[in-house]
Amino acid sequence: MKNFGIIVFISFLLFFVFPDISHSAIRFSRLATFRELKGSQLKLQSDAYTAVFNPTRVTQISWRPRVFLYRNFLTDEECDHLINLANGKLEKSLVADIESGDGVESEIRTSSGMFLSNSENDDIVSGIEARIAAWTFLPQENGESMQILHYERGQKYEPHYDFFDDKINQELGGHRMATVLIYLSNVEKGGETIFPNSETTQVKGEDWSECARNGYAVKPKKGDALLFFSLHPNATTDSLSFHGSCPVIEGEKWSATKWIHVRAFEFPSRSEAECIDENENCPGWASVGECQKNPEYMVGSKSKGYIGSCRKSCNVC
């Protein structure tokens, strides 16, 4: 009976996070299944990964925008391991140019960072990646490589959006739909994550920095993780997802960022001449009407320059 209750809880969680999933442009190619329940922990397993996460540690801290906090997502040892992987490899953090899509330096973002490009060769990183996929219910192939960031005193990332304004970056997996931000260290003062446009109210004391006083803010705590969505469930951009990292006042801040796109990131480019199904589930989706319900993902969008993933099953080629 207890196990059944946990399954119901997860079902409701999925419903509220993705209430209109059939109409969104989200690509689910590897569906996890429940293999084992033990206490409050849930084990998900598929052909791609096996991961355990604890839904009782997750708190919804805002609904507009959708933001969730997972306490103790990583152990101290896992946090230290990620920091050690990044040490000696950090470079100035960049932002995407609005017109060209290229990475450029900007005073908006003054941290340093690096991407874990060889994460598949590291068991600890692979385990973290699998845990992220299990928590978010989003495929691992939709994510960019994890980025490790370091903020020294005075460094910041001014409020911004994670979705793209340029079409060039959208060609690689589409918009960033969700972000998982993991705190790898505690910060003595400052360094809060701020959502200036959040409709959630919050009482703050003197221990909060001036930057964190407007909007909803989260203090960095080693091992905790934030999950927030930059797109609405119907795949349109969410203006309330505006967020930033307040300047570090005392100490230093380490974090890890995982950006997750609406479809597979860095998927090989295709042309309209190719009449194929990108996903083995396309025939089944087409049979239940997804070509009409979710045309952008299934058939494509000429205005957005996106070639559909199930064109063959939808009989458009």
ABEGO torsion letter per residue (X at the ends): XAAAAAAAAAAAAAAAABAAAAABABBBABBBBBABBBEABBBBBBAABBBBBBAAABBBABAOBBBBBBBGABBAAAAAAAAAAABGABBBBBBBBAAAGBBBBBAABABBBBBBAAAAABAAAAAAAAAAAAAAGBBAAABBBBBBBBBBBGBBBBBBBABBABAAAAABGEBBABBBBBBABBBABEGBBBBAABABBBBBBAABBAAAABEBBBBBBBGBBBBBBABBAAGBBBAAABBBBBBBABEBBBBBBBBBBABBBGBBBBBAABBBBABAAAAAAAAAGAAAABAAAAAEBAAAGBBBAAAAAAGAX
